[in-house]
Amino acid sequence: MSNPKKPHVTVMRSQLSRARGLGSGQAGVGHWWAERASAVALVPLSGWFVIQVFRLAGASQPEVAKWGARPFNTTMMLSLVILTFYHTQLGLQVIIDDYVHGKAHLPAGLLMKGIVFLLGLFGTVSVLKLALAGSSRSTIAAG
């Protein structure tokens, strides 16, 4: 039921005219590429990690520490941890952008980024601790 006091005005605008000013259609291209690039990089890193887990099954803690102290293994583990949490942050950001609206959008995004950062930092410190513990054990054993 329309209000009889308000005249009805028909606006004749094209779809393009109505869409202008609503944001660029290419705003998410960089984010999209970052998601794909991190996913592609995670495939060989994850495969390498699974193979290493099977190789180290049943190994003692000093053997695992020695393995973790090797520069190649430390680099691969750090790459895996950093890329995993970066990829996680990208994916969760898309979910928040799509499903959280209004005043909750900014706090949800900041909370998610903070939690992912702390978890990634925890993983990075753990890998470095393993690498440093393994290198100190091999130095002690050699001396």
C-alpha positions as CSV (number, residue, x, y, z in Angstrom):
1,M,0.0,0.0,0.0
2,S,1.5,3.2,-1.1
3,N,1.3,6.5,0.6
4,P,-1.1,8.7,-1.3
5,K,0.7,11.9,-0.2
6,K,4.0,10.9,-1.7
7,P,4.3,11.0,-5.5
8,H,5.8,7.9,-7.1
9,V,9.0,8.8,-9.0
10,T,10.4,6.4,-11.5
11,V,14.2,6.6,-11.8
12,M,15.5,5.5,-15.1
13,R,19.1,4.5,-14.5
14,S,21.1,1.7,-16.1
15,Q,22.5,-1.2,-14.1
16,L,26.0,0.2,-14.6
17,S,24.9,3.6,-13.2
18,R,23.4,2.0,-10.1
19,A,26.5,-0.1,-9.5
20,R,28.9,2.8,-9.7
21,G,30.2,3.9,-6.4
22,L,29.6,0.6,-4.7
23,G,33.3,-0.5,-4.9
24,S,35.6,-1.8,-7.5
25,G,35.0,-5.2,-9.0
26,Q,38.7,-5.8,-8.8
27,A,39.2,-5.1,-5.1
28,G,39.5,-8.7,-4.2
29,V,41.8,-9.8,-7.0
30,G,45.0,-9.5,-4.9
31,H,43.4,-11.4,-2.1
32,W,42.2,-14.1,-4.5
33,W,45.7,-14.6,-5.9
34,A,47.2,-14.7,-2.5
35,E,44.8,-17.5,-1.5
36,R,45.7,-19.5,-4.6
37,A,49.4,-18.9,-4.3
38,S,49.6,-19.9,-0.7
39,A,47.4,-23.0,-1.4
40,V,49.8,-24.1,-4.2
41,A,52.8,-23.6,-2.0
42,L,51.2,-25.6,0.8
43,V,50.8,-28.7,-1.4
44,P,54.5,-29.7,-1.6
45,L,55.2,-28.4,1.9
46,S,52.4,-30.6,3.3
47,G,53.5,-33.6,1.3
48,W,57.0,-33.1,2.6
49,F,55.7,-32.9,6.2
50,V,53.6,-36.1,5.9
51,I,56.6,-38.0,4.5
52,Q,58.8,-36.7,7.4
53,V,56.2,-37.7,10.0
54,F,56.2,-41.3,8.7
55,R,60.0,-41.3,8.5
56,L,60.3,-40.1,12.2
57,A,57.6,-42.5,13.5
58,G,59.1,-44.3,16.4
59,A,62.1,-42.1,16.6
60,S,63.4,-40.9,20.0
61,Q,63.1,-37.3,21.1
62,P,66.9,-36.7,20.6
63,E,66.7,-38.1,17.1
64,V,63.7,-35.8,16.3
65,A,65.6,-32.8,17.8
66,K,68.6,-33.6,15.7
67,W,66.4,-33.8,12.6
68,G,64.8,-30.5,13.5
69,A,68.2,-28.8,13.9
70,R,69.1,-29.4,10.3
71,P,68.8,-26.1,8.4
72,F,66.8,-27.5,5.6
73,N,64.2,-29.1,7.9
74,T,64.0,-25.9,10.0
75,T,63.4,-23.8,6.9
76,M,60.8,-26.2,5.5
77,M,59.0,-26.3,8.9
78,L,59.0,-22.6,9.3
79,S,57.7,-22.2,5.8
80,L,54.9,-24.6,6.4
81,V,53.9,-23.0,9.7
82,I,54.0,-19.4,8.3
83,L,52.2,-20.3,5.1
84,T,49.6,-22.4,6.9
85,F,48.6,-19.5,9.2
86,Y,48.7,-17.0,6.4
87,H,46.4,-19.1,4.3
88,T,44.1,-19.6,7.3
89,Q,43.9,-15.9,7.9
90,L,43.0,-15.3,4.2
91,G,40.3,-17.9,4.2
92,L,38.8,-16.7,7.5
93,Q,38.8,-13.1,6.3
94,V,36.6,-14.1,3.3
95,I,34.2,-15.8,5.7
96,I,34.0,-12.7,7.9
97,D,33.6,-10.5,4.9
98,D,30.8,-12.6,3.6
99,Y,28.8,-13.4,6.8
100,V,29.6,-10.7,9.4
101,H,28.0,-7.4,8.8
102,G,27.5,-4.1,10.6
103,K,29.4,-3.1,13.7
104,A,30.6,-6.6,14.4
105,H,32.7,-6.8,11.2
106,L,35.7,-4.8,12.4
107,P,36.0,-6.5,15.8
108,A,35.5,-9.9,14.3
109,G,38.3,-9.3,11.8
110,L,40.7,-7.9,14.4
111,L,39.9,-10.8,16.8
112,M,40.5,-13.4,14.0
113,K,43.7,-11.8,12.9
114,G,45.0,-11.6,16.5
115,I,44.2,-15.2,17.2
116,V,45.7,-16.5,14.0
117,F,48.8,-14.3,14.6
118,L,49.3,-15.7,18.1
119,L,48.8,-19.3,16.9
120,G,51.3,-18.7,14.1
121,L,53.8,-17.1,16.5
122,F,53.4,-20.1,18.8
123,G,54.1,-22.5,15.9
124,T,57.1,-20.5,14.8
125,V,58.6,-20.3,18.3
126,S,58.0,-24.1,18.7
127,V,60.0,-24.8,15.5
128,L,62.8,-22.5,16.5
129,K,62.9,-24.1,19.9
130,L,63.2,-27.5,18.3
131,A,65.9,-26.3,16.0
132,L,67.9,-24.7,18.8
133,A,67.5,-27.6,21.2
134,G,68.6,-30.0,18.5
135,S,71.6,-27.9,17.6
136,S,72.7,-27.6,21.3
137,R,72.4,-31.4,21.7
138,S,74.5,-32.1,18.7
139,T,77.1,-29.6,19.9
140,I,77.2,-31.2,23.3
141,A,77.4,-34.7,21.8
142,A,80.3,-33.6,19.5
143,G,82.2,-31.9,22.4
